[in-house]
Amino acid sequence: MISQGSASAHAVQGELAAESLRLSGSLRMQVTGWSMLPTIWPGDTLMVTAAGPSEIASGEVGLFRREGSFFVHRVLEKSGDGGQILSRGDANPAPDPPFDSGQLLGKVQFILRGGKRIKPSRRLKGAQRVLAGLLQVSENAARIAVTAHQWYRKSPASR
C-alpha cells in the first residue's frame, strides 16, 4: 500500500517528468516494471522524445500517461483519426485499454543498458518472441528472468 505522502510525491514526480518532456522535448527515465520484457528490463534507462500520434508508428515503443502513472508499451495500432492508440507490453498477455491520443507523451528513441545504446526494434526477433510468450503466461518465469538478468548485470563477466 502507498501512503498518502508517497502517493502525492509520486504524482508530483510524474507531473514534473511530463512537463520536462513537454518543455525540453526529451526525457531520461529509469524503468522499474517488467511489462516490456524482454525488450526493456528493470534498471534500463530510456531516452524518450516528445511525440504526438502522427509521429509514432505501429511497432514503436511509446510513453503514455494515464491516471498519474506512466506506461512504456509497444504501439499495436492507431485509430484512423489518431484519436485512440492500442498498445501492449511485450510481456503482457492482452492489450491495454486504448489510450486517448492526448495520453501519448513520447516515444522511446533508445535504451541505455550496461553502457550501450540500444535502439528498440519494431518487432521482436525469434528468441525474444519465445521469451515474451513464456513471460505472458507465467509470472514465475518473469521473476526468474529478472533475477537472472540482475545477477548477470552484476557479474564481472558481463563487464
N, C-alpha and C positions, 0 to 999 in steps of 0.2 A: 504494500500500500504506500502511496506517495503522500507525504504530509502536506498540509496546506501551504507551508512556506516553500517547500521544494517544488510543488506544483506551480506556484506563481513564479518562482525563479526560472523554472523550465520554460514557461510561457514567455517571459521576458527575453531569455536567450533566443528563443525561436523568432520573436519579433525583431531582435537585433540582427540575427543572421539574414532574415528575409529582407530587411531594409538595407543591409550591407550589399547584398546581391543586387538589389534594385538600383542602388546608387552607384556602385563601382562596376557592375557588370560581371563580377566574378566572386566566387566564394570557395574557400577551402574548408572542408569539413571532414571529421573523422567518423568512421562508421562503427556502430555498436551492434547492429542487428544481423540476423542470419538470412533474411528473406531473399537475398540476391546471390547466395552461394550457388555455384562455385565461381561466379564472375567476380563478385566483391565479397571480401572476408572481413569479419570484425577486426578492427585495428587499421584497416586500409584508410588512406586519406584520399578524398575525392576533390578534384578541381572541377567546379561547376561554373558554367557561364549562363547568364540570363538568356532565356529563350521563350518565345511565345509558341502557340500551336503551329503556326506556319513554318517554324524553324526547327521542328523536331519531326523525325520520320519514324515509321514503324521499325522496331528493332533497336532503336537508340534508347539509352537509359536516361530517364527524366527524374528531376527532383520536384516532388509535389508537396503541397501542404494542405492538410485537412484537419480541422478542429484542433489546431495548435501543434500537431505532430507532423514531422517530415517523413516522407516515403521516397525512397530511391528505388524505382522499379522500371522494368522494360516496357516501352510502349508497344501494345499489340495492334491497336488501330485507333483511328480518329474518325469522328462522325464527319460526314460530307461538308457540313458547315463549320467544322472545327469547334463546335460547341462542347463536345464531350470527348474524353480520351479514355480508352480502355487500357489498363496496364496490369502487370503481374510481376511479382518477384520470381526469379528463376527457380527458387526452391519452394515456391508456394503451389499447392495443387490446383487452385482456382484463381481466376482474375479478381482484381479488386473491384469494388463498386465503382462505376465510372466517375472520373474526376471531371469537374467543370473546367473549361479552358483557363479560367482565372486562377485555378489552383496549381497550374503548372508554373513553377518558378524558374526552371532552367534545365539544362542537360549536362550530363557528365562528359567532360572532354577527355579526361584521363584519370587513371587511378595511380596513386603513389604507393608502392609496396616494396619494402626492402631496398630502397634507394633507386628503384626503377620506375619509369613512367610507362604505364600500360594503357593503350587505347582500347576501350571496351569494344569487342566485336559486336556486330549487329545480330549475329546468330551464334548459338553455342556449337562448338565442334563436337565430334563423336564422343570422346571420353567425358567431356563436360555435360553433354546431353544425358549420358548414362548416370553420372553422379547426380545431376539435377533431378532426374526421375526417381532415383533412390531416396533423395532428400525430401521429395514431395510426398512420399508415403511413409516415411519413418523419421520421427523427431529424434529418436535414439541415434540414427545414422548421422543426423546433423550434429548432434553433440559430440559424437566420436570424431567426425571430420574436423570440427572446430578445435577440439582438443589436440588432435594430431597436427593440425596446421600451426597452432600456437607453439607446440613443442618443437616443430621443425624451424619456426622463425627464431626460436631461442637457441637452437643448437649451433655450435661452432661450424659445423659442416655446411650450413646454409649461408655462411658469410663469405 
